[in-house]
Amino acid sequence: MSFIIVIMLILGYLLIATSHITNVNKAAIAMFIGTVGWVCYICYGTDFVMSEHPHEYLDFLGGAPATSDAVKYFIYKNVFLKYVGEAAAIVLFILATMQIIDILNNNGCFDFIAEWIRTRNSKRLLWTISLATFIISANLDNLTTTTMMLVTMHGIVKSRYQRMMIGTVIVLAANAGGCMTVIGDPACVALWGNGAITATHFSAYLALPAIVAWVVPTLLISRSLPERLDVEWATSPYRGDDTNLNRWQRLVMFLVGIGGLWFIPTFHNITKLSPFLGALCVLSVLWIVNEVFNRKLMNSEQMMQRRMPRVLQYGSIQLMLFVMGVMLAMGVVSEVGFFDDVAHLIDDGIHNVWIVGVMTGLMSGFIDTFTIAMTNISLYPVADALMLDGASDAEYVSNFVCNGAFWKITAFTTAVGGCITCFASTSGVALMKMERMSVGWYLRHCSLKIMAGWITGLVILALELYVTK
């Protein structure tokens, strides 16, 4: 049964990697693996439990006879719910941040971006919209930020070729900016929730590599654009029959939303509660402010007329289901002991976190960024700093302690490496669908440029870690 579960995971990797060819949604694949994997696990539950959790199971029985129902209840309460909780924490965090950006977007809090980039100069528009994407994605979900920016750009630039080039930079800026903070990318949220990284330390190391990985390809891509863009400026979006919020109200809502997210790391450090609780708290406060500012629309029931892009709704739901499915699948494979065996093989055969990081970064460009990042996280539990004293290779073990090098390498290589091909990240898939962009076109025009930024950022990260070693 362990073999069947592992084979299912490997086949799932292949199906996720080829989802742009088969047109089977990655979320559906991940959910199937996660659910069926646990069904297979519980069919041989007694064997797995006695192998991995013998003492906990005996304590659970408390002298009662070991029955089929008893082992199933033990798996549900003591094994399965642990992984459900970890997955739910990330999904709820994503849900909260997506709703925050939706409230801000519906109230015109990002309309200033369209005003800011009102130019026909290609370089100014490219750098302005990518800078805004980079900053926003570091604080909010990168998929939602990408979708919002792509919709904004799509309504301005008329040439499809120019839209694809600028859209590529938007996707890169969103993924690079997202990996710079603990709240900007689902993989970083998972690392933070597992205690592998702390907010300030992580951002201090990832900021410069992320900026370089975004700037270098953007410079190269900007040379492919003409000096003047073919643009048209649309009227301001419809936001209800009543008066729009004035600028100070939009500014207040923006500060409540973004400023509240900045406070989440502090909230986590003080309370030690899961970050999603802080995100839900910020969402609740912003929700209240939204209803106060829009009370006239609320009373006249005109808020229902506000438009929300369907691509945002569907993309958000698919991302949450995908995250849940991947984490459940990783959980069941961890419980059969497969990841422990793979980690030992890597330790004995490779014994170098940089080689592993580069390999997983390249794999994330062909499979999926979040899936590969979660694989790395599942391979190694966060080591206790006290283990360094008794470890035979303390220098190697130090890579896996809290704020160790391995977690920074994983976050950077998978997030930016996923942009090497457009189909490996959810943001890239959104660009492909919106602009009907082919994989071949992306590989010819963008992949080498993004790889140049990825390698340069990786070198800078290596120098940072070497200097502070």
Secondary structure, 3 states (H helix, E strand, C coil): CHHHHHHHHHHHHHHHHCHHHHCCCHHHHHHHHHHHHHHHHHHCHHHHHHHHCHHHHHHHHCCCCCCHHHHHHHHHHHHHHHHHHHHHHHHHHHHHHHHHHHHHHHCCCCHHHHHHCCCCEHHHHHHHHHHHHHHHHCCCCHHHHHHHHHHHHHCCECCHHHHHHHHHHHHHHHHHHHCCCCCCCHHHHHHHHCCCCCHHHHHHHHHHHHHHHHHHHHHHHHCCCCCECCECCCCCCCCCCCCCCCHHHHHHHHHHHHHHHHHHHHHHHHHCCCHHHHHHHHHHHHHHHHHHHCHHHHHCCCHHHCCCCHHHHHHHHHHHHHHHHHHHHHHHHHHCCHHHHHHHHHHHHCCCHHHHHHHHHHHHCCCCHHHHHHHHHHHCCCECCCHHHHCCCHHHHHHHECCCHHHHHHHHHHHHHCCCCCCCCHHHHHHHHHHCCCHHHHHHHHHHHHHHHHHHHHHHHHHHHHHCC
